[in-house]
Amino acid sequence: MKRAKTSKAWMKEHVNDFFVKQAKKEGYRSRAAYKLMEIAERDDLFAPGMTVVDLGAAPGGWSQVAAEKLGGRGRVIALDLLEMAALPGVTFIQGDFRDTLVLAELKKNLGKSTLDLVISDMAPNISGISVVDQARGMHLAELALEFSADQLNSGGNFLVKVFQGTGFEGFLRTMRASFSRVITRKPEASRGRSSEIYLLGMGKRQ
């Protein structure tokens, strides 16, 4: 009963949410698009000619923003376990990022392109058990960081969603060892009560 009430309250809040309405009005696939837009403008994330990888891309809000920012000059490769409807200027790979074969396909798509930016809005399926959800979320963030450390060109950037809790401080230390600067961002479109924040690693170390 309590869960049903919580779900109803969430749905009511979601329907009345300014960013949900704005996304529908402006043709974005998710309210998350506004999180990336705010960070991109503040930190000058995109430039024409870049190669960008979007991890956990479905339904495609972040890929939409990335493709718009590149203006047809550059590449966006998106990956998600779920299906995602085609987007102009975006190559989509469906599969589990934790699967080595899927990762190999992603690297094959990159070819000899230098990777300039990795963006990851990946989140686990929520079980409702906070300890389990936190561990799963951190694991996804760690995999995204590992991929970025391995594939980004020197000086490349990495934006990742993380949840504050167990493992966060250790993850932050690892990021700081991999990038010249690590900045914390909490965009306006991120719900205040959510423990999610975004970490932006700038200037991948050689």
Secondary structure, DSSP 4 states (H G I P E B T S, - for coil): -HHHHHHHHHHHHHHH-HHHHHHHHHT-S-TTHHHHHHHHHHHT---TTEEEEEES-TT-HHHHHHHHHHTTSEEEEEEESS-----TTEEEEES-TTSHHHHHHHHHHHTTPPEEEEEE---PPP-S-HHHHHHHHHHHHHHHHHHHHHHEEEEEEEEEEEESSTTHHHHHHHHHHHEEEEEEE--TTS-TT--EEEEEEEEE--
